[in-house]
């Protein structure tokens, strides 16, 4: 902003009198003057700069080479990190796969154990029903045998009661 102020205050950009301003010389004339002055200022600034020495160029080249070397090192480090990350991810994938396989195997074993247990329970229930049926049959036979024994005892007592009564008399 200060350079703009300096240019505006520069007498070269001010018209000499009011008649020149009114006579048809518009802001384009002043703008042309401004452009001429700015370009001359840039030309003077370029002339005032000393030419770059070969040592400056050598230093610049060394800086560019150092920057490129550092960029290559950073890129190599990034590739190494990426490779390590990929390796870790591969290991994690393998471990997840192995874990899934172990889980599937455990689930299959659990299902097989459940099926075997259910079969054993059914077999045990069937054996228990068969045993209960045998017990009922045995109880029926025992009851029938007791009934027959009772009849036989009654028959013996009734048939031999005459003999026992005669001996007693």
Phi and psi in degrees as GROMACS dihedral restraints (atoms count N, CA, C in turn):
[ dihedral_restraints ]
;  ai    aj    ak    al  type     phi  dphi    fc
    3     4     5     6     1   -68.3    20    10
    4     5     6     7     1   -35.1    20    10
    6     7     8     9     1   -67.7    20    10
    7     8     9    10     1   -36.6    20    10
    9    10    11    12     1   -63.9    20    10
   10    11    12    13     1   -43.4    20    10
   12    13    14    15     1   -61.2    20    10
   13    14    15    16     1   -42.6    20    10
   15    16    17    18     1   -62.3    20    10
   16    17    18    19     1   -40.8    20    10
   18    19    20    21     1   -66.2    20    10
   19    20    21    22     1   -40.1    20    10
   21    22    23    24     1   -67.3    20    10
   22    23    24    25     1   -32.5    20    10
   24    25    26    27     1   -83.8    20    10
   25    26    27    28     1    -9.7    20    10
   27    28    29    30     1   -64.6    20    10
   28    29    30    31     1   128.5    20    10
   30    31    32    33     1   -64.8    20    10
   31    32    33    34     1   -19.1    20    10
   33    34    35    36     1   -67.7    20    10
   34    35    36    37     1   -22.1    20    10
   36    37    38    39     1   -95.2    20    10
   37    38    39    40     1    -7.1    20    10
   39    40    41    42     1   -92.3    20    10
   40    41    42    43     1   136.5    20    10
   42    43    44    45     1   -68.7    20    10
   43    44    45    46     1   149.4    20    10
   45    46    47    48     1   -68.4    20    10
   46    47    48    49     1   -39.0    20    10
   48    49    50    51     1  -148.5    20    10
   49    50    51    52     1   172.4    20    10
   51    52    53    54     1   -70.4    20    10
   52    53    54    55     1   -26.7    20    10
   54    55    56    57     1   -69.2    20    10
   55    56    57    58     1   -35.4    20    10
   57    58    59    60     1   -63.7    20    10
   58    59    60    61     1   -39.5    20    10
   60    61    62    63     1   -66.6    20    10
   61    62    63    64     1   -40.3    20    10
   63    64    65    66     1   -82.5    20    10
   64    65    66    67     1   -17.3    20    10
   66    67    68    69     1   -79.3    20    10
   67    68    69    70     1     8.0    20    10
   69    70    71    72     1   117.2    20    10
   70    71    72    73     1    -9.3    20    10
   72    73    74    75     1   -81.9    20    10
   73    74    75    76     1   107.6    20    10
   75    76    77    78     1   -94.5    20    10
   76    77    78    79     1  -163.4    20    10
   78    79    80    81     1   -65.6    20    10
   79    80    81    82     1   -16.9    20    10
   81    82    83    84     1   -65.1    20    10
   82    83    84    85     1   -36.9    20    10
   84    85    86    87     1   -63.4    20    10
   85    86    87    88     1   -47.3    20    10
   87    88    89    90     1   -62.7    20    10
   88    89    90    91     1   -38.0    20    10
   90    91    92    93     1   -65.4    20    10
   91    92    93    94     1   -41.1    20    10
   93    94    95    96     1   -61.0    20    10
   94    95    96    97     1   -41.4    20    10
   96    97    98    99     1   -62.4    20    10
   97    98    99   100     1   -42.5    20    10
   99   100   101   102     1   -61.3    20    10
  100   101   102   103     1   -44.2    20    10
  102   103   104   105     1   -64.3    20    10
  103   104   105   106     1   -39.3    20    10
  105   106   107   108     1   -64.1    20    10
  106   107   108   109     1   -43.1    20    10
  108   109   110   111     1   -66.6    20    10
  109   110   111   112     1   -42.7    20    10
  111   112   113   114     1   -63.1    20    10
  112   113   114   115     1   -44.6    20    10
  114   115   116   117     1   -65.5    20    10
  115   116   117   118     1   -35.9    20    10
  117   118   119   120     1   -69.0    20    10
  118   119   120   121     1   -34.1    20    10
  120   121   122   123     1   -65.0    20    10
  121   122   123   124     1   -41.7    20    10
  123   124   125   126     1   -65.4    20    10
  124   125   126   127     1   -38.6    20    10
  126   127   128   129     1   -65.2    20    10
  127   128   129   130     1   -41.8    20    10
  129   130   131   132     1   -65.0    20    10
  130   131   132   133     1   -39.6    20    10
  132   133   134   135     1   -65.1    20    10
  133   134   135   136     1   -37.9    20    10
  135   136   137   138     1   -69.4    20    10
  136   137   138   139     1   -35.6    20    10
  138   139   140   141     1   -69.9    20    10
  139   140   141   142     1   -31.5    20    10
  141   142   143   144     1   -74.8    20    10
  142   143   144   145     1   -24.0    20    10
  144   145   146   147     1   -75.2    20    10
  145   146   147   148     1   132.4    20    10
  147   148   149   150     1   -74.3    20    10
  148   149   150   151     1   149.9    20    10
  150   151   152   153     1   -63.7    20    10
  151   152   153   154     1   148.9    20    10
  153   154   155   156     1   -69.7    20    10
  154   155   156   157     1   138.2    20    10
  156   157   158   159     1   -87.1    20    10
  157   158   159   160     1   159.7    20    10
  159   160   161   162     1   -60.3    20    10
  160   161   162   163     1   -29.0    20    10
  162   163   164   165     1   -65.3    20    10
  163   164   165   166     1   -38.0    20    10
  165   166   167   168     1   -62.7    20    10
  166   167   168   169     1   -41.5    20    10
  168   169   170   171     1   -66.7    20    10
  169   170   171   172     1   -40.1    20    10
  171   172   173   174     1   -61.2    20    10
  172   173   174   175     1   -42.7    20    10
  174   175   176   177     1   -63.7    20    10
  175   176   177   178     1   -41.0    20    10
  177   178   179   180     1   -63.2    20    10
  178   179   180   181     1   -44.5    20    10
  180   181   182   183     1   -61.9    20    10
  181   182   183   184     1   -42.3    20    10
  183   184   185   186     1   -61.4    20    10
  184   185   186   187     1   -40.9    20    10
  186   187   188   189     1   -64.7    20    10
  187   188   189   190     1   -42.2    20    10
  189   190   191   192     1   -63.2    20    10
  190   191   192   193     1   -43.5    20    10
  192   193   194   195     1   -62.7    20    10
  193   194   195   196     1   -41.5    20    10
  195   196   197   198     1   -64.4    20    10
  196   197   198   199     1   -41.7    20    10
  198   199   200   201     1   -64.3    20    10
  199   200   201   202     1   -41.9    20    10
  201   202   203   204     1   -64.9    20    10
  202   203   204   205     1   -41.9    20    10
  204   205   206   207     1   -61.0    20    10
  205   206   207   208     1   -44.6    20    10
  207   208   209   210     1   -64.6    20    10
  208   209   210   211     1   -39.6    20    10
  210   211   212   213     1   -63.4    20    10
  211   212   213   214     1   -41.5    20    10
  213   214   215   216     1   -64.2    20    10
  214   215   216   217     1   -41.0    20    10
  216   217   218   219     1   -62.7    20    10
  217   218   219   220     1   -43.7    20    10
  219   220   221   222     1   -63.7    20    10
  220   221   222   223     1   -41.6    20    10
  222   223   224   225     1   -63.2    20    10
  223   224   225   226     1   -41.6    20    10
  225   226   227   228     1   -64.0    20    10
  226   227   228   229     1   -42.3    20    10
  228   229   230   231     1   -62.4    20    10
  229   230   231   232     1   -41.5    20    10
  231   232   233   234     1   -63.2    20    10
  232   233   234   235     1   -42.2    20    10
  234   235   236   237     1   -63.6    20    10
  235   236   237   238     1   -41.1    20    10
  237   238   239   240     1   -62.1    20    10
  238   239   240   241     1   -45.2    20    10
  240   241   242   243     1   -62.3    20    10
  241   242   243   244     1   -43.1    20    10
  243   244   245   246     1   -62.1    20    10
  244   245   246   247     1   -41.1    20    10
  246   247   248   249     1   -64.3    20    10
  247   248   249   250     1   -42.7    20    10
  249   250   251   252     1   -63.7    20    10
  250   251   252   253     1   -40.9    20    10
  252   253   254   255     1   -63.7    20    10
  253   254   255   256     1   -43.4    20    10
  255   256   257   258     1   -61.2    20    10
  256   257   258   259     1   -40.8    20    10
  258   259   260   261     1   -62.7    20    10
  259   260   261   262     1   -45.5    20    10
  261   262   263   264     1   -63.3    20    10
  262   263   264   265     1   -42.7    20    10
  264   265   266   267     1   -62.5    20    10
  265   266   267   268     1   -39.7    20    10
  267   268   269   270     1   -62.8    20    10
  268   269   270   271     1   -42.4    20    10
  270   271   272   273     1   -62.3    20    10
  271   272   273   274     1   -43.2    20    10
  273   274   275   276     1   -62.8    20    10
  274   275   276   277     1   -43.1    20    10
  276   277   278   279     1   -59.8    20    10
  277   278   279   280     1   -44.7    20    10
  279   280   281   282     1   -62.6    20    10
  280   281   282   283     1   -42.6    20    10
  282   283   284   285     1   -65.3    20    10
  283   284   285   286     1   -39.3    20    10
  285   286   287   288     1   -64.1    20    10
  286   287   288   289     1   -43.6    20    10
  288   289   290   291     1   -61.9    20    10
  289   290   291   292     1   -45.4    20    10
  291   292   293   294     1   -62.9    20    10
  292   293   294   295     1   -40.5    20    10
  294   295   296   297     1   -63.7    20    10
  295   296   297   298     1   -42.4    20    10
  297   298   299   300     1   -62.0    20    10
  298   299   300   301     1   -41.6    20    10
  300   301   302   303     1   -63.9    20    10
  301   302   303   304     1   -43.0    20    10
  303   304   305   306     1   -63.0    20    10
  304   305   306   307     1   -40.4    20    10
  306   307   308   309     1   -64.7    20    10
  307   308   309   310     1   -42.9    20    10
  309   310   311   312     1   -62.7    20    10
  310   311   312   313     1   -42.5    20    10
  312   313   314   315     1   -62.4    20    10
  313   314   315   316     1   -44.8    20    10
  315   316   317   318     1   -63.1    20    10
  316   317   318   319     1   -39.8    20    10
  318   319   320   321     1   -64.3    20    10
  319   320   321   322     1   -43.0    20    10
  321   322   323   324     1   -63.6    20    10
  322   323   324   325     1   -42.1    20    10
  324   325   326   327     1   -64.3    20    10
  325   326   327   328     1   -39.7    20    10
  327   328   329   330     1   -64.9    20    10
  328   329   330   331     1   -42.3    20    10
  330   331   332   333     1   -62.7    20    10
  331   332   333   334     1   -44.5    20    10
  333   334   335   336     1   -61.4    20    10
  334   335   336   337     1   -42.6    20    10
  336   337   338   339     1   -63.5    20    10
  337   338   339   340     1   -39.8    20    10
  339   340   341   342     1   -64.5    20    10
  340   341   342   343     1   -43.6    20    10
  342   343   344   345     1   -62.4    20    10
  343   344   345   346     1   -44.7    20    10
  345   346   347   348     1   -62.0    20    10
  346   347   348   349     1   -43.6    20    10
  348   349   350   351     1   -63.6    20    10
  349   350   351   352     1   -42.2    20    10
  351   352   353   354     1   -63.7    20    10
  352   353   354   355     1   -39.6    20    10
  354   355   356   357     1   -65.2    20    10
  355   356   357   358     1   -41.2    20    10
  357   358   359   360     1   -64.9    20    10
  358   359   360   361     1   -40.2    20    10
  360   361   362   363     1   -64.2    20    10
  361   362   363   364     1   -44.0    20    10
  363   364   365   366     1   -61.7    20    10
  364   365   366   367     1   -43.0    20    10
  366   367   368   369     1   -63.8    20    10
  367   368   369   370     1   -41.7    20    10
  369   370   371   372     1   -65.4    20    10
  370   371   372   373     1   -41.2    20    10
  372   373   374   375     1   -63.1    20    10
  373   374   375   376     1   -40.5    20    10
  375   376   377   378     1   -64.5    20    10
  376   377   378   379     1   -43.4    20    10
  378   379   380   381     1   -63.2    20    10
  379   380   381   382     1   -38.8    20    10
  381   382   383   384     1   -65.4    20    10
  382   383   384   385     1   -41.7    20    10
  384   385   386   387     1   -63.7    20    10
  385   386   387   388     1   -42.0    20    10
  387   388   389   390     1   -63.6    20    10
  388   389   390   391     1   -41.6    20    10
  390   391   392   393     1   -64.1    20    10
  391   392   393   394     1   -41.3    20    10
  393   394   395   396     1   -62.8    20    10
  394   395   396   397     1   -39.5    20    10
  396   397   398   399     1   -65.2    20    10
  397   398   399   400     1   -41.0    20    10
  399   400   401   402     1   -64.5    20    10
  400   401   402   403     1   -39.3    20    10
  402   403   404   405     1   -63.0    20    10
  403   404   405   406     1   -45.9    20    10
  405   406   407   408     1   -61.0    20    10
  406   407   408   409     1   -41.7    20    10
  408   409   410   411     1   -64.5    20    10
  409   410   411   412     1   -42.3    20    10
  411   412   413   414     1   -65.3    20    10
  412   413   414   415     1   -40.4    20    10
  414   415   416   417     1   -64.3    20    10
  415   416   417   418     1   -40.4    20    10
  417   418   419   420     1   -62.6    20    10
  418   419   420   421     1   -45.7    20    10
  420   421   422   423     1   -63.1    20    10
  421   422   423   424     1   -40.4    20    10
  423   424   425   426     1   -64.5    20    10
  424   425   426   427     1   -42.2    20    10
  426   427   428   429     1   -63.1    20    10
  427   428   429   430     1   -43.7    20    10
  429   430   431   432     1   -63.5    20    10
  430   431   432   433     1   -41.2    20    10
  432   433   434   435     1   -63.7    20    10
  433   434   435   436     1   -41.3    20    10
  435   436   437   438     1   -63.8    20    10
  436   437   438   439     1   -39.1    20    10
  438   439   440   441     1   -63.2    20    10
  439   440   441   442     1   -44.6    20    10
  441   442   443   444     1   -64.6    20    10
  442   443   444   445     1   -40.3    20    10
  444   445   446   447     1   -62.8    20    10
  445   446   447   448     1   -39.7    20    10
  447   448   449   450     1   -62.6    20    10
  448   449   450   451     1   -42.8    20    10
  450   451   452   453     1   -64.3    20    10
  451   452   453   454     1   -44.8    20    10
  453   454   455   456     1   -62.1    20    10
  454   455   456   457     1   -43.4    20    10
  456   457   458   459     1   -61.1    20    10
  457   458   459   460     1   -43.4    20    10
  459   460   461   462     1   -63.8    20    10
  460   461   462   463     1   -40.2    20    10
  462   463   464   465     1   -65.8    20    10
  463   464   465   466     1   -42.7    20    10
  465   466   467   468     1   -64.5    20    10
  466   467   468   469     1   -46.4    20    10
  468   469   470   471     1   -64.3    20    10
  469   470   471   472     1   -39.0    20    10
  471   472   473   474     1   -73.3    20    10
  472   473   474   475     1   -36.1    20    10
  474   475   476   477     1   -76.3    20    10
  475   476   477   478     1   -38.4    20    10
  477   478   479   480     1   -97.7    20    10
  478   479   480   481     1     3.5    20    10
  480   481   482   483     1   -67.2    20    10
  481   482   483   484     1   -31.2    20    10
  483   484   485   486     1   -63.8    20    10
  484   485   486   487     1   -40.6    20    10
  486   487   488   489     1   -68.7    20    10
  487   488   489   490     1   -39.8    20    10
  489   490   491   492     1   -71.5    20    10
  490   491   492   493     1   -31.7    20    10
  492   493   494   495     1   -73.8    20    10
  493   494   495   496     1   -35.9    20    10
  495   496   497   498     1   -71.5    20    10
  496   497   498   499     1   -38.5    20    10
  498   499   500   501     1   -69.4    20    10
  499   500   501   502     1   -33.2    20    10
  501   502   503   504     1   -73.7    20    10
  502   503   504   505     1   -23.8    20    10
